[in-house]
Amino acid sequence: MPPDRNQLLTVVDVLNVTGFKSRTTLYRRARNGSFPSPCHIGAGKIRWRSGDVEDWLNSLQPRRY
């Protein structure tokens, strides 16, 4: 995770960090509130703050196997 919590991550960056398999999953989870909302920085440009993504990752419960 980038050290600057305000760094803006692209869709591809977020997919790589989270392990989500598709953009559809990412957008659906952001829309239904189970993932942080993106920042709209211009026409068709969507980014996520790295700190928001990091906080979300840290909030996940570890899986039991």
PDB file of N, H, CA, C and O in Angstrom:
ATOM      1  N   MET A   1       0.862  -1.175   0.000  1.00  0.00           N
ATOM      2  CA  MET A   1       0.000   0.000   0.000  1.00  0.00           C
ATOM      3  C   MET A   1       0.907   1.237   0.000  1.00  0.00           C
ATOM      4  O   MET A   1       1.899   1.270   0.728  1.00  0.00           O
ATOM      5  N   PRO A   2       0.583   2.237  -0.795  1.00  0.00           N
ATOM      6  CA  PRO A   2       1.388   3.453  -0.840  1.00  0.00           C
ATOM      7  C   PRO A   2       1.423   4.156   0.515  1.00  0.00           C
ATOM      8  O   PRO A   2       0.430   4.144   1.243  1.00  0.00           O
ATOM      9  N   PRO A   3       2.567   4.772   0.862  1.00  0.00           N
ATOM     10  CA  PRO A   3       2.680   5.438   2.159  1.00  0.00           C
ATOM     11  C   PRO A   3       1.812   6.691   2.291  1.00  0.00           C
ATOM     12  O   PRO A   3       1.420   7.043   3.403  1.00  0.00           O
ATOM     13  N   ASP A   4       1.506   7.366   1.191  1.00  0.00           N
ATOM     14  H   ASP A   4       1.824   7.080   0.288  1.00  0.00           H
ATOM     15  CA  ASP A   4       0.687   8.580   1.228  1.00  0.00           C
ATOM     16  C   ASP A   4      -0.786   8.188   1.197  1.00  0.00           C
ATOM     17  O   ASP A   4      -1.277   7.693   0.182  1.00  0.00           O
ATOM     18  N   ARG A   5      -1.493   8.408   2.308  1.00  0.00           N
ATOM     19  H   ARG A   5      -1.094   8.810   3.132  1.00  0.00           H
ATOM     20  CA  ARG A   5      -2.889   7.981   2.424  1.00  0.00           C
ATOM     21  C   ARG A   5      -3.820   8.769   1.502  1.00  0.00           C
ATOM     22  O   ARG A   5      -4.961   8.359   1.290  1.00  0.00           O
ATOM     23  N   ASN A   6      -3.361   9.878   0.960  1.00  0.00           N
ATOM     24  H   ASN A   6      -2.434  10.212   1.133  1.00  0.00           H
ATOM     25  CA  ASN A   6      -4.188  10.672   0.049  1.00  0.00           C
ATOM     26  C   ASN A   6      -3.862  10.408  -1.414  1.00  0.00           C
ATOM     27  O   ASN A   6      -4.437  11.034  -2.304  1.00  0.00           O
ATOM     28  N   GLN A   7      -2.943   9.486  -1.662  1.00  0.00           N
ATOM     29  H   GLN A   7      -2.476   8.977  -0.939  1.00  0.00           H
ATOM     30  CA  GLN A   7      -2.631   9.147  -3.047  1.00  0.00           C
ATOM     31  C   GLN A   7      -3.882   8.582  -3.701  1.00  0.00           C
ATOM     32  O   GLN A   7      -4.625   7.823  -3.079  1.00  0.00           O
ATOM     33  N   LEU A   8      -4.112   8.948  -4.944  1.00  0.00           N
ATOM     34  H   LEU A   8      -3.508   9.565  -5.450  1.00  0.00           H
ATOM     35  CA  LEU A   8      -5.299   8.486  -5.663  1.00  0.00           C
ATOM     36  C   LEU A   8      -4.958   7.246  -6.480  1.00  0.00           C
ATOM     37  O   LEU A   8      -3.993   7.229  -7.243  1.00  0.00           O
ATOM     38  N   LEU A   9      -5.770   6.213  -6.301  1.00  0.00           N
ATOM     39  H   LEU A   9      -6.554   6.227  -5.681  1.00  0.00           H
ATOM     40  CA  LEU A   9      -5.562   4.939  -6.978  1.00  0.00           C
ATOM     41  C   LEU A   9      -6.546   4.788  -8.132  1.00  0.00           C
ATOM     42  O   LEU A   9      -7.714   5.159  -8.019  1.00  0.00           O
ATOM     43  N   THR A  10      -6.067   4.245  -9.229  1.00  0.00           N
ATOM     44  H   THR A  10      -5.118   3.944  -9.322  1.00  0.00           H
ATOM     45  CA  THR A  10      -6.929   3.973 -10.379  1.00  0.00           C
ATOM     46  C   THR A  10      -7.731   2.697 -10.128  1.00  0.00           C
ATOM     47  O   THR A  10      -7.498   1.978  -9.156  1.00  0.00           O
ATOM     48  N   VAL A  11      -8.672   2.437 -11.019  1.00  0.00           N
ATOM     49  H   VAL A  11      -8.861   3.021 -11.808  1.00  0.00           H
ATOM     50  CA  VAL A  11      -9.459   1.208 -10.936  1.00  0.00           C
ATOM     51  C   VAL A  11      -8.528  -0.004 -10.968  1.00  0.00           C
ATOM     52  O   VAL A  11      -8.693  -0.934 -10.179  1.00  0.00           O
ATOM     53  N   VAL A  12      -7.565   0.001 -11.863  1.00  0.00           N
ATOM     54  H   VAL A  12      -7.431   0.756 -12.504  1.00  0.00           H
ATOM     55  CA  VAL A  12      -6.627  -1.121 -11.975  1.00  0.00           C
ATOM     56  C   VAL A  12      -5.833  -1.289 -10.685  1.00  0.00           C
ATOM     57  O   VAL A  12      -5.631  -2.412 -10.224  1.00  0.00           O
ATOM     58  N   ASP A  13      -5.382  -0.180 -10.097  1.00  0.00           N
ATOM     59  H   ASP A  13      -5.546   0.733 -10.471  1.00  0.00           H
ATOM     60  CA  ASP A  13      -4.662  -0.247  -8.819  1.00  0.00           C
ATOM     61  C   ASP A  13      -5.524  -0.909  -7.748  1.00  0.00           C
ATOM     62  O   ASP A  13      -5.058  -1.790  -7.024  1.00  0.00           O
ATOM     63  N   VAL A  14      -6.783  -0.481  -7.652  1.00  0.00           N
ATOM     64  H   VAL A  14      -7.161   0.234  -8.240  1.00  0.00           H
ATOM     65  CA  VAL A  14      -7.686  -1.008  -6.621  1.00  0.00           C
ATOM     66  C   VAL A  14      -7.962  -2.489  -6.863  1.00  0.00           C
ATOM     67  O   VAL A  14      -7.988  -3.273  -5.914  1.00  0.00           O
ATOM     68  N   LEU A  15      -8.165  -2.879  -8.108  1.00  0.00           N
ATOM     69  H   LEU A  15      -8.143  -2.243  -8.879  1.00  0.00           H
ATOM     70  CA  LEU A  15      -8.381  -4.296  -8.413  1.00  0.00           C
ATOM     71  C   LEU A  15      -7.176  -5.129  -7.985  1.00  0.00           C
ATOM     72  O   LEU A  15      -7.338  -6.218  -7.434  1.00  0.00           O
ATOM     73  N   ASN A  16      -5.980  -4.625  -8.235  1.00  0.00           N
ATOM     74  H   ASN A  16      -5.848  -3.741  -8.683  1.00  0.00           H
ATOM     75  CA  ASN A  16      -4.767  -5.352  -7.848  1.00  0.00           C
ATOM     76  C   ASN A  16      -4.619  -5.460  -6.338  1.00  0.00           C
ATOM     77  O   ASN A  16      -4.237  -6.513  -5.827  1.00  0.00           O
ATOM     78  N   VAL A  17      -4.914  -4.393  -5.625  1.00  0.00           N
ATOM     79  H   VAL A  17      -5.224  -3.537  -6.040  1.00  0.00           H
ATOM     80  CA  VAL A  17      -4.750  -4.373  -4.168  1.00  0.00           C
ATOM     81  C   VAL A  17      -5.802  -5.236  -3.477  1.00  0.00           C
ATOM     82  O   VAL A  17      -5.495  -5.936  -2.511  1.00  0.00           O
ATOM     83  N   THR A  18      -7.034  -5.191  -3.963  1.00  0.00           N
ATOM     84  H   THR A  18      -7.284  -4.623  -4.747  1.00  0.00           H
ATOM     85  CA  THR A  18      -8.131  -5.886  -3.288  1.00  0.00           C
ATOM     86  C   THR A  18      -8.291  -7.333  -3.721  1.00  0.00           C
ATOM     87  O   THR A  18      -8.807  -8.157  -2.966  1.00  0.00           O
ATOM     88  N   GLY A  19      -7.858  -7.642  -4.918  1.00  0.00           N
ATOM     89  H   GLY A  19      -7.440  -6.972  -5.532  1.00  0.00           H
ATOM     90  CA  GLY A  19      -8.079  -8.982  -5.444  1.00  0.00           C
ATOM     91  C   GLY A  19      -9.436  -9.161  -6.093  1.00  0.00           C
ATOM     92  O   GLY A  19      -9.783 -10.268  -6.504  1.00  0.00           O
ATOM     93  N   PHE A  20     -10.221  -8.079  -6.194  1.00  0.00           N
ATOM     94  H   PHE A  20      -9.939  -7.179  -5.860  1.00  0.00           H
ATOM     95  CA  PHE A  20     -11.493  -8.165  -6.909  1.00  0.00           C
ATOM     96  C   PHE A  20     -11.193  -8.595  -8.341  1.00  0.00           C
ATOM     97  O   PHE A  20     -10.181  -8.202  -8.921  1.00  0.00           O
ATOM     98  N   LYS A  21     -12.079  -9.399  -8.896  1.00  0.00           N
ATOM     99  H   LYS A  21     -12.901  -9.718  -8.425  1.00  0.00           H
ATOM    100  CA  LYS A  21     -11.850  -9.957 -10.230  1.00  0.00           C
ATOM    101  C   LYS A  21     -12.342  -9.069 -11.367  1.00  0.00           C
ATOM    102  O   LYS A  21     -11.923  -9.246 -12.511  1.00  0.00           O
ATOM    103  N   SER A  22     -13.226  -8.115 -11.071  1.00  0.00           N
ATOM    104  H   SER A  22     -13.566  -7.971 -10.142  1.00  0.00           H
ATOM    105  CA  SER A  22     -13.772  -7.299 -12.157  1.00  0.00           C
ATOM    106  C   SER A  22     -14.109  -5.892 -11.691  1.00  0.00           C
ATOM    107  O   SER A  22     -14.303  -5.630 -10.504  1.00  0.00           O
ATOM    108  N   ARG A  23     -14.171  -5.008 -12.657  1.00  0.00           N
ATOM    109  H   ARG A  23     -14.014  -5.221 -13.622  1.00  0.00           H
ATOM    110  CA  ARG A  23     -14.595  -3.632 -12.392  1.00  0.00           C
ATOM    111  C   ARG A  23     -16.035  -3.614 -11.902  1.00  0.00           C
ATOM    112  O   ARG A  23     -16.402  -2.809 -11.046  1.00  0.00           O
ATOM    113  N   THR A  24     -16.851  -4.512 -12.456  1.00  0.00           N
ATOM    114  H   THR A  24     -16.553  -5.166 -13.151  1.00  0.00           H
ATOM    115  CA  THR A  24     -18.257  -4.579 -12.061  1.00  0.00           C
ATOM    116  C   THR A  24     -18.383  -4.828 -10.566  1.00  0.00           C
ATOM    117  O   THR A  24     -19.178  -4.175  -9.890  1.00  0.00           O
ATOM    118  N   THR A  25     -17.604  -5.766 -10.048  1.00  0.00           N
ATOM    119  H   THR A  25     -16.958  -6.297 -10.597  1.00  0.00           H
ATOM    120  CA  THR A  25     -17.621  -6.056  -8.612  1.00  0.00           C
ATOM    121  C   THR A  25     -17.215  -4.833  -7.815  1.00  0.00           C
ATOM    122  O   THR A  25     -17.854  -4.501  -6.817  1.00  0.00           O
ATOM    123  N   LEU A  26     -16.169  -4.165  -8.240  1.00  0.00           N
ATOM    124  H   LEU A  26     -15.649  -4.434  -9.051  1.00  0.00           H
ATOM    125  CA  LEU A  26     -15.685  -2.971  -7.549  1.00  0.00           C
ATOM    126  C   LEU A  26     -16.760  -1.887  -7.519  1.00  0.00           C
ATOM    127  O   LEU A  26     -17.052  -1.337  -6.457  1.00  0.00           O
ATOM    128  N   TYR A  27     -17.342  -1.582  -8.661  1.00  0.00           N
ATOM    129  H   TYR A  27     -17.104  -2.029  -9.523  1.00  0.00           H
ATOM    130  CA  TYR A  27     -18.361  -0.533  -8.727  1.00  0.00           C
ATOM    131  C   TYR A  27     -19.611  -0.907  -7.934  1.00  0.00           C
ATOM    132  O   TYR A  27     -20.190  -0.061  -7.253  1.00  0.00           O
ATOM    133  N   ARG A  28     -20.026  -2.166  -8.021  1.00  0.00           N
ATOM    134  H   ARG A  28     -19.555  -2.853  -8.575  1.00  0.00           H
ATOM    135  CA  ARG A  28     -21.212  -2.609  -7.284  1.00  0.00           C
ATOM    136  C   ARG A  28     -20.986  -2.494  -5.778  1.00  0.00           C
ATOM    137  O   ARG A  28     -21.871  -2.031  -5.057  1.00  0.00           O
ATOM    138  N   ARG A  29     -19.823  -2.907  -5.296  1.00  0.00           N
ATOM    139  H   ARG A  29     -19.105  -3.283  -5.881  1.00  0.00           H
ATOM    140  CA  ARG A  29     -19.546  -2.837  -3.862  1.00  0.00           C
ATOM    141  C   ARG A  29     -19.447  -1.388  -3.392  1.00  0.00           C
ATOM    142  O   ARG A  29     -19.884  -1.071  -2.286  1.00  0.00           O
ATOM    143  N   ALA A  30     -18.883  -0.511  -4.208  1.00  0.00           N
ATOM    144  H   ALA A  30     -18.528  -0.769  -5.107  1.00  0.00           H
ATOM    145  CA  ALA A  30     -18.824   0.909  -3.840  1.00  0.00           C
ATOM    146  C   ALA A  30     -20.233   1.498  -3.799  1.00  0.00           C
ATOM    147  O   ALA A  30     -20.545   2.304  -2.922  1.00  0.00           O
ATOM    148  N   ARG A  31     -21.072   1.104  -4.734  1.00  0.00           N
ATOM    149  H   ARG A  31     -20.818   0.449  -5.447  1.00  0.00           H
ATOM    150  CA  ARG A  31     -22.439   1.622  -4.808  1.00  0.00           C
ATOM    151  C   ARG A  31     -23.295   1.136  -3.634  1.00  0.00           C
ATOM    152  O   ARG A  31     -24.114   1.894  -3.114  1.00  0.00           O
ATOM    153  N   ASN A  32     -23.112  -0.127  -3.212  1.00  0.00           N
ATOM    154  H   ASN A  32     -22.447  -0.742  -3.635  1.00  0.00           H
ATOM    155  CA  ASN A  32     -23.955  -0.645  -2.125  1.00  0.00           C
ATOM    156  C   ASN A  32     -23.369  -0.404  -0.735  1.00  0.00           C
ATOM    157  O   ASN A  32     -23.948  -0.831   0.263  1.00  0.00           O
ATOM    158  N   GLY A  33     -22.224   0.277  -0.665  1.00  0.00           N
ATOM    159  H   GLY A  33     -21.754   0.623  -1.476  1.00  0.00           H
ATOM    160  CA  GLY A  33     -21.661   0.665   0.622  1.00  0.00           C
ATOM    161  C   GLY A  33     -20.741  -0.353   1.269  1.00  0.00           C
ATOM    162  O   GLY A  33     -20.293  -0.141   2.396  1.00  0.00           O
ATOM    163  N   SER A  34     -20.444  -1.457   0.585  1.00  0.00           N
ATOM    164  H   SER A  34     -20.808  -1.629  -0.331  1.00  0.00           H
ATOM    165  CA  SER A  34     -19.550  -2.448   1.170  1.00  0.00           C
ATOM    166  C   SER A  34     -18.091  -2.220   0.780  1.00  0.00           C
ATOM    167  O   SER A  34     -17.228  -3.047   1.075  1.00  0.00           O
ATOM    168  N   PHE A  35     -17.819  -1.102   0.121  1.00  0.00           N
ATOM    169  H   PHE A  35     -18.520  -0.430  -0.118  1.00  0.00           H
ATOM    170  CA  PHE A  35     -16.466  -0.671  -0.233  1.00  0.00           C
ATOM    171  C   PHE A  35     -16.486   0.851  -0.269  1.00  0.00           C
ATOM    172  O   PHE A  35     -17.526   1.443  -0.559  1.00  0.00           O
ATOM    173  N   PRO A  36     -15.352   1.501   0.023  1.00  0.00           N
ATOM    174  CA  PRO A  36     -15.335   2.974   0.024  1.00  0.00           C
ATOM    175  C   PRO A  36     -15.774   3.577  -1.315  1.00  0.00           C
ATOM    176  O   PRO A  36     -15.536   3.009  -2.381  1.00  0.00           O
ATOM    177  N   SER A  37     -16.406   4.714  -1.230  1.00  0.00           N
ATOM    178  H   SER A  37     -16.600   5.176  -0.365  1.00  0.00           H
ATOM    179  CA  SER A  37     -16.843   5.439  -2.426  1.00  0.00           C
ATOM    180  C   SER A  37     -15.642   6.071  -3.113  1.00  0.00           C
ATOM    181  O   SER A  37     -14.694   6.494  -2.451  1.00  0.00           O
ATOM    182  N   PRO A  38     -15.681   6.135  -4.437  1.00  0.00           N
ATOM    183  CA  PRO A  38     -14.589   6.765  -5.173  1.00  0.00           C
ATOM    184  C   PRO A  38     -14.719   8.278  -5.197  1.00  0.00           C
ATOM    185  O   PRO A  38     -15.751   8.842  -4.834  1.00  0.00           O
ATOM    186  N   CYS A  39     -13.648   8.915  -5.632  1.00  0.00           N
ATOM    187  H   CYS A  39     -12.809   8.457  -5.926  1.00  0.00           H
ATOM    188  CA  CYS A  39     -13.632  10.360  -5.881  1.00  0.00           C
ATOM    189  C   CYS A  39     -13.779  10.546  -7.393  1.00  0.00           C
ATOM    190  O   CYS A  39     -13.114   9.870  -8.177  1.00  0.00           O
ATOM    191  N   HIS A  40     -14.634  11.447  -7.781  1.00  0.00           N
ATOM    192  H   HIS A  40     -15.174  11.997  -7.144  1.00  0.00           H
ATOM    193  CA  HIS A  40     -14.796  11.774  -9.199  1.00  0.00           C
ATOM    194  C   HIS A  40     -13.958  13.022  -9.452  1.00  0.00           C
ATOM    195  O   HIS A  40     -14.272  14.105  -8.958  1.00  0.00           O
ATOM    196  N   ILE A  41     -12.882  12.857 -10.230  1.00  0.00           N
ATOM    197  H   ILE A  41     -12.626  11.977 -10.631  1.00  0.00           H
ATOM    198  CA  ILE A  41     -11.937  13.961 -10.394  1.00  0.00           C
ATOM    199  C   ILE A  41     -12.027  14.628 -11.762  1.00  0.00           C
ATOM    200  O   ILE A  41     -11.215  15.494 -12.089  1.00  0.00           O
ATOM    201  N   GLY A  42     -12.980  14.239 -12.535  1.00  0.00           N
ATOM    202  H   GLY A  42     -13.640  13.536 -12.270  1.00  0.00           H
ATOM    203  CA  GLY A  42     -13.155  14.841 -13.850  1.00  0.00           C
ATOM    204  C   GLY A  42     -14.078  13.973 -14.683  1.00  0.00           C
ATOM    205  O   GLY A  42     -14.591  12.956 -14.214  1.00  0.00           O
ATOM    206  N   ALA A  43     -14.278  14.381 -15.900  1.00  0.00           N
ATOM    207  H   ALA A  43     -13.861  15.206 -16.280  1.00  0.00           H
ATOM    208  CA  ALA A  43     -15.178  13.640 -16.787  1.00  0.00           C
ATOM    209  C   ALA A  43     -14.658  12.219 -16.992  1.00  0.00           C
ATOM    210  O   ALA A  43     -13.644  12.007 -17.658  1.00  0.00           O
ATOM    211  N   GLY A  44     -15.353  11.267 -16.421  1.00  0.00           N
ATOM    212  H   GLY A  44     -16.176  11.440 -15.880  1.00  0.00           H
ATOM    213  CA  GLY A  44     -14.985   9.869 -16.595  1.00  0.00           C
ATOM    214  C   GLY A  44     -13.781   9.405 -15.809  1.00  0.00           C
ATOM    215  O   GLY A  44     -13.299   8.293 -16.022  1.00  0.00           O
ATOM    216  N   LYS A  45     -13.287  10.227 -14.909  1.00  0.00           N
ATOM    217  H   LYS A  45     -13.680  11.131 -14.736  1.00  0.00           H
ATOM    218  CA  LYS A  45     -12.110   9.844 -14.121  1.00  0.00           C
ATOM    219  C   LYS A  45     -12.526   9.572 -12.685  1.00  0.00           C
ATOM    220  O   LYS A  45     -13.001  10.457 -11.972  1.00  0.00           O
ATOM    221  N   ILE A  46     -12.336   8.327 -12.283  1.00  0.00           N
ATOM    222  H   ILE A  46     -11.951   7.608 -12.862  1.00  0.00           H
ATOM    223  CA  ILE A  46     -12.704   7.897 -10.938  1.00  0.00           C
ATOM    224  C   ILE A  46     -11.453   7.364 -10.257  1.00  0.00           C
ATOM    225  O   ILE A  46     -10.692   6.593 -10.840  1.00  0.00           O
ATOM    226  N   ARG A  47     -11.254   7.787  -9.009  1.00  0.00           N
ATOM    227  H   ARG A  47     -11.872   8.414  -8.535  1.00  0.00           H
ATOM    228  CA  ARG A  47     -10.102   7.334  -8.228  1.00  0.00           C
ATOM    229  C   ARG A  47     -10.547   7.047  -6.799  1.00  0.00           C
ATOM    230  O   ARG A  47     -11.571   7.553  -6.338  1.00  0.00           O
ATOM    231  N   TRP A  48      -9.763   6.232  -6.110  1.00  0.00           N
ATOM    232  H   TRP A  48      -8.932   5.821  -6.484  1.00  0.00           H
ATOM    233  CA  TRP A  48      -9.992   5.950  -4.698  1.00  0.00           C
ATOM    234  C   TRP A  48      -8.793   6.430  -3.910  1.00  0.00           C
ATOM    235  O   TRP A  48      -7.656   6.304  -4.365  1.00  0.00           O
ATOM    236  N   ARG A  49      -9.037   6.981  -2.735  1.00  0.00           N
ATOM    237  H   ARG A  49      -9.961   7.084  -2.365  1.00  0.00           H
ATOM    238  CA  ARG A  49      -7.945   7.386  -1.848  1.00  0.00           C
ATOM    239  C   ARG A  49      -7.317   6.132  -1.256  1.00  0.00           C
ATOM    240  O   ARG A  49      -8.019   5.244  -0.772  1.00  0.00           O
ATOM    241  N   SER A  50      -5.997   6.068  -1.299  1.00  0.00           N
ATOM    242  H   SER A  50      -5.427   6.790  -1.692  1.00  0.00           H
ATOM    243  CA  SER A  50      -5.311   4.871  -0.814  1.00  0.00           C
ATOM    244  C   SER A  50      -5.595   4.619   0.659  1.00  0.00           C
ATOM    245  O   SER A  50      -5.666   3.466   1.083  1.00  0.00           O
ATOM    246  N   GLY A  51      -5.758   5.674   1.443  1.00  0.00           N
ATOM    247  H   GLY A  51      -5.701   6.611   1.099  1.00  0.00           H
ATOM    248  CA  GLY A  51      -6.065   5.508   2.863  1.00  0.00           C
ATOM    249  C   GLY A  51      -7.413   4.856   3.091  1.00  0.00           C
ATOM    250  O   GLY A  51      -7.562   4.048   4.007  1.00  0.00           O
ATOM    251  N   ASP A  52      -8.405   5.197   2.268  1.00  0.00           N
ATOM    252  H   ASP A  52      -8.284   5.854   1.524  1.00  0.00           H
ATOM    253  CA  ASP A  52      -9.731   4.578   2.380  1.00  0.00           C
ATOM    254  C   ASP A  52      -9.655   3.087   2.058  1.00  0.00           C
ATOM    255  O   ASP A  52     -10.265   2.263   2.740  1.00  0.00           O
ATOM    256  N   VAL A  53      -8.900   2.752   1.011  1.00  0.00           N
ATOM    257  H   VAL A  53      -8.404   3.421   0.457  1.00  0.00           H
ATOM    258  CA  VAL A  53      -8.752   1.348   0.623  1.00  0.00           C
ATOM    259  C   VAL A  53      -7.986   0.586   1.707  1.00  0.00           C
ATOM    260  O   VAL A  53      -8.346  -0.539   2.054  1.00  0.00           O
ATOM    261  N   GLU A  54      -6.940   1.198   2.233  1.00  0.00           N
ATOM    262  H   GLU A  54      -6.648   2.112   1.951  1.00  0.00           H
ATOM    263  CA  GLU A  54      -6.157   0.560   3.295  1.00  0.00           C
ATOM    264  C   GLU A  54      -7.021   0.319   4.533  1.00  0.00           C
ATOM    265  O   GLU A  54      -6.962  -0.758   5.126  1.00  0.00           O
ATOM    266  N   ASP A  55      -7.818   1.304   4.924  1.00  0.00           N
ATOM    267  H   ASP A  55      -7.867   2.179   4.442  1.00  0.00           H
ATOM    268  CA  ASP A  55      -8.717   1.140   6.078  1.00  0.00           C
ATOM    269  C   ASP A  55      -9.706   0.007   5.833  1.00  0.00           C
ATOM    270  O   ASP A  55      -9.978  -0.783   6.737  1.00  0.00           O
ATOM    271  N   TRP A  56     -10.243  -0.077   4.627  1.00  0.00           N
ATOM    272  H   TRP A  56     -10.022   0.566   3.893  1.00  0.00           H
ATOM    273  CA  TRP A  56     -11.185  -1.144   4.299  1.00  0.00           C
ATOM    274  C   TRP A  56     -10.502  -2.508   4.416  1.00  0.00           C
ATOM    275  O   TRP A  56     -11.066  -3.437   4.994  1.00  0.00           O
ATOM    276  N   LEU A  57      -9.290  -2.630   3.870  1.00  0.00           N
ATOM    277  H   LEU A  57      -8.832  -1.875   3.400  1.00  0.00           H
ATOM    278  CA  LEU A  57      -8.553  -3.893   3.953  1.00  0.00           C
ATOM    279  C   LEU A  57      -8.298  -4.282   5.406  1.00  0.00           C
ATOM    280  O   LEU A  57      -8.425  -5.451   5.771  1.00  0.00           O
ATOM    281  N   ASN A  58      -7.940  -3.305   6.230  1.00  0.00           N
ATOM    282  H   ASN A  58      -7.837  -2.356   5.933  1.00  0.00           H
ATOM    283  CA  ASN A  58      -7.661  -3.579   7.644  1.00  0.00           C
ATOM    284  C   ASN A  58      -8.913  -3.965   8.419  1.00  0.00           C
ATOM    285  O   ASN A  58      -8.820  -4.602   9.468  1.00  0.00           O
ATOM    286  N   SER A  59     -10.079  -3.587   7.916  1.00  0.00           N
ATOM    287  H   SER A  59     -10.154  -3.069   7.064  1.00  0.00           H
ATOM    288  CA  SER A  59     -11.327  -3.882   8.623  1.00  0.00           C
ATOM    289  C   SER A  59     -11.855  -5.293   8.343  1.00  0.00           C
ATOM    290  O   SER A  59     -12.776  -5.757   9.015  1.00  0.00           O
ATOM    291  N   LEU A  60     -11.281  -5.959   7.367  1.00  0.00           N
ATOM    292  H   LEU A  60     -10.533  -5.581   6.821  1.00  0.00           H
ATOM    293  CA  LEU A  60     -11.771  -7.290   7.002  1.00  0.00           C
ATOM    294  C   LEU A  60     -11.453  -8.303   8.089  1.00  0.00           C
ATOM    295  O   LEU A  60     -10.395  -8.256   8.717  1.00  0.00           O
ATOM    296  N   GLN A  61     -12.379  -9.207   8.295  1.00  0.00           N
ATOM    297  H   GLN A  61     -13.238  -9.246   7.785  1.00  0.00           H
ATOM    298  CA  GLN A  61     -12.171 -10.295   9.245  1.00  0.00           C
ATOM    299  C   GLN A  61     -11.324 -11.369   8.560  1.00  0.00           C
ATOM    300  O   GLN A  61     -11.567 -11.705   7.400  1.00  0.00           O
ATOM    301  N   PRO A  62     -10.339 -11.905   9.268  1.00  0.00           N
ATOM    302  CA  PRO A  62      -9.550 -12.982   8.655  1.00  0.00           C
ATOM    303  C   PRO A  62     -10.415 -14.222   8.435  1.00  0.00           C
ATOM    304  O   PRO A  62     -11.293 -14.529   9.241  1.00  0.00           O
ATOM    305  N   ARG A  63     -10.160 -14.918   7.353  1.00  0.00           N
ATOM    306  H   ARG A  63      -9.446 -14.669   6.698  1.00  0.00           H
ATOM    307  CA  ARG A  63     -10.909 -16.141   7.049  1.00  0.00           C
ATOM    308  C   ARG A  63     -10.390 -17.285   7.903  1.00  0.00           C
ATOM    309  O   ARG A  63      -9.194 -17.390   8.175  1.00  0.00           O
ATOM    310  N   ARG A  64     -11.306 -18.129   8.314  1.00  0.00           N
ATOM    311  H   ARG A  64     -12.277 -18.044   8.093  1.00  0.00           H
ATOM    312  CA  ARG A  64     -10.921 -19.350   9.022  1.00  0.00           C
ATOM    313  C   ARG A  64     -10.959 -20.500   8.035  1.00  0.00           C
ATOM    314  O   ARG A  64     -11.906 -20.647   7.261  1.00  0.00           O
ATOM    315  N   TYR A  65      -9.925 -21.304   8.074  1.00  0.00           N
ATOM    316  H   TYR A  65      -9.157 -21.185   8.703  1.00  0.00           H
ATOM    317  CA  TYR A  65      -9.855 -22.453   7.160  1.00  0.00           C
ATOM    318  C   TYR A  65     -10.013 -23.734   7.926  1.00  0.00           C
ATOM    319  O   TYR A  65      -9.983 -24.814   7.337  1.00  0.00           O
TER     320      TYR A  65
END
